[in-house]
């Protein structure tokens, strides 16, 4: 479509005001791919250090494809949602053998890449006129057009609009301008309409209905989870289990944990136990309460690791927190 009255002011504003981010300096497909996978469910500020470390260790697709899963997960540790790291790793292996995708449809054939990520890589890194929709674009769209739809319907309407607005020239700048507007000006609470480059085109601004849009859905009730975890120790070494496929956190290493402490007692009947400690951790709508303690045992079937080995392993975030709390104690032993 030809540029509308929306495009010029928004792209102009974006070019003058966009945040300086490392993946924007040289937006080649691999760097944009990595950044987009990291940014799913994660704030930009958190991603910055992870992106820098990742690109130092895996500067190109070949170096990632030839890495072990252990190392990939270890570098991802703390970002959560580890399936993203596994998908990136598997995708790099495929891209090395098949060649780099040349369209959004080809990007979507790689694991973990949905319509948004495919549109982002194709438009930003390959200059292809592919639309994208994320939460920011959805909010900007709902306010600009005063669309009160919710959920899937709002998402469909936004995709239709985003495609209709797509430009052949500078599609990456257009897509990033929309997202940047949502991230920095047209924010969920208190949008800064007074400095918005497209307020003259905004139906919500004209009707003073910004705070009503997008229409909010009732929040899901939180799921409360209680876990008990023992940290087996013996002669200054600590035991972890590899989490089996099909379980939450599959592929990571964890200290033995269960829904009740009696299950841990059954597994380690001779363990000498340290005092109980407790922490809370929130992931999506799960509120996890983790009760943990050291357990001196040589129990059957355990694999023990040194402190430095444990530090390098990919461990679920609440287990890592518990380990770090214990590491702050003067000695890591029962007595
Ligand atoms: S005028 Fe306000 S509500 Fe409309 S797009 Fe700009 S920031 Fe968002």
Boltz pocket constraint, residues with backbone or C-beta under 6 A from the ligand:
constraints:
  - pocket:
      binder: B
      contacts: [[A, 140], [A, 143], [A, 144], [A, 185], [A, 186], [A, 187], [A, 191], [A, 192], [A, 193], [A, 196], [A, 197], [A, 198], [A, 199], [A, 202], [A, 203], [A, 204], [A, 205], [A, 210]]
      max_distance: 6.0
